[in-house]
Amino acid sequence: MQDKKVNKRTAAEKAAKKRRQSEYMYVFMNGKQKRVKRPPTIDGMDADEFIMQNADPIWLHQNEMWEYIDASPDVYE
C-alpha cells in the first residue's frame, strides 16, 4: 500500500491564502457558512471606535460628526 504524496504550498500560494484570510471572514447565515468581507479596522479596532477614542472636537466638527462631540463644558477648559 503506497501513500499518496501531498504537495506543499508554494510561497505565492501561501501569500495568497494569507491575503484572503485577512480580507475575508466566515460567518453562519441561515445555517450555512458564508464568506464575507471583514469590516474595516484601524490598529485592530473598529473604525468608529478608533475615531471616538482619538478625535478631538475640532476634527469631529470639520468632518460633520457632531453626534460624537461631547457637550460637557470641561472639555473646552
DRENSETOR-204328 format. One record per residue (C-alpha): residue number from 1; residue in three letters; x, y, z. Coordinates in pm, 1 decimal. Example, Ala and Ser with C-alpha at 12.3 -4.5 7.8 and 13.67 -1.06 7.14 Angstrom:
DRENSETOR-204328
- n; res; px; py; pz
- 1; ala; 1230.0; -450.0; 780.0
- 2; ser; 1367.0; -106.0; 714.0
end
This chain:
DRENSETOR-204328
- n; res; px; py; pz
- 1; met; 0.0; 0.0; 0.0
- 2; gln; 152.1; 329.4; -108.3
- 3; asp; 73.1; 663.5; 47.0
- 4; lys; -38.1; 948.2; -174.5
- 5; lys; 218.6; 1229.0; -181.8
- 6; val; 80.4; 1565.1; -68.8
- 7; asn; 235.3; 1865.6; -240.3
- 8; lys; 331.7; 2155.7; -16.9
- 9; arg; 206.2; 2505.8; -95.8
- 10; thr; 439.8; 2739.0; -278.2
- 11; ala; 532.5; 3079.1; -134.8
- 12; ala; 291.0; 3251.1; -375.9
- 13; glu; 6.0; 3022.1; -270.7
- 14; lys; 81.1; 3084.5; 97.5
- 15; ala; 83.9; 3460.9; 40.7
- 16; ala; -245.8; 3446.1; -149.3
- 17; lys; -407.3; 3242.6; 129.5
- 18; lys; -285.5; 3487.0; 394.9
- 19; arg; -421.0; 3783.0; 194.4
- 20; arg; -761.6; 3613.2; 153.7
- 21; gln; -779.8; 3532.1; 524.7
- 22; ser; -703.9; 3891.1; 620.4
- 23; glu; -957.4; 4027.7; 369.4
- 24; tyr; -1249.4; 3789.0; 431.9
- 25; met; -1404.8; 3604.2; 725.3
- 26; tyr; -1655.3; 3322.0; 752.0
- 27; val; -1993.2; 3363.3; 923.4
- 28; phe; -2302.5; 3147.1; 951.4
- 29; met; -2619.1; 3272.9; 777.7
- 30; asn; -2934.5; 3061.6; 775.9
- 31; gly; -2737.0; 2759.0; 889.4
- 32; lys; -2484.3; 2787.6; 606.4
- 33; gln; -2127.7; 2909.2; 617.0
- 34; lys; -2068.5; 3220.1; 403.3
- 35; arg; -1758.0; 3419.9; 320.6
- 36; val; -1796.7; 3795.6; 379.5
- 37; lys; -1555.7; 4089.6; 370.6
- 38; arg; -1413.7; 4189.5; 707.3
- 39; pro; -1520.7; 4529.2; 845.0
- 40; pro; -1252.5; 4798.2; 815.6
- 41; thr; -1022.1; 4828.5; 1117.2
- 42; ile; -753.1; 5069.3; 1232.1
- 43; asp; -483.8; 4918.7; 1455.8
- 44; gly; -715.5; 4623.2; 1520.5
- 45; met; -1004.7; 4843.4; 1638.8
- 46; asp; -1329.9; 4917.4; 1462.8
- 47; ala; -1300.7; 5244.9; 1269.8
- 48; asp; -1581.8; 5414.6; 1467.4
- 49; glu; -1429.5; 5311.2; 1800.0
- 50; phe; -1087.7; 5444.5; 1691.7
- 51; ile; -1241.7; 5779.3; 1594.7
- 52; met; -1427.5; 5804.9; 1926.5
- 53; gln; -1107.1; 5749.2; 2125.0
- 54; asn; -867.4; 5965.3; 1922.6
- 55; ala; -1057.0; 6250.8; 1757.9
- 56; asp; -1072.2; 6599.5; 1904.3
- 57; pro; -1386.8; 6818.3; 1884.2
- 58; ile; -1243.8; 7035.6; 1605.0
- 59; trp; -1176.3; 6734.9; 1379.5
- 60; leu; -1522.1; 6593.5; 1452.9
- 61; his; -1680.5; 6928.2; 1361.7
- 62; gln; -1480.1; 6957.4; 1038.4
- 63; asn; -1593.8; 6609.3; 933.7
- 64; glu; -1957.2; 6672.8; 1031.8
- 65; met; -1961.4; 6409.6; 1306.7
- 66; trp; -2148.1; 6627.0; 1554.6
- 67; glu; -2321.5; 6333.6; 1724.2
- 68; tyr; -1982.7; 6223.3; 1864.5
- 69; ile; -1890.2; 6561.2; 2014.7
- 70; asp; -1910.8; 6560.3; 2394.3
- 71; ala; -2103.4; 6869.9; 2502.3
- 72; ser; -1971.3; 6878.6; 2859.4
- 73; pro; -1804.4; 7213.2; 2944.2
- 74; asp; -1492.1; 7058.2; 3099.4
- 75; val; -1371.6; 6951.1; 2752.3
- 76; tyr; -1312.8; 7311.7; 2645.4
- 77; glu; -1131.5; 7432.8; 2956.9
end
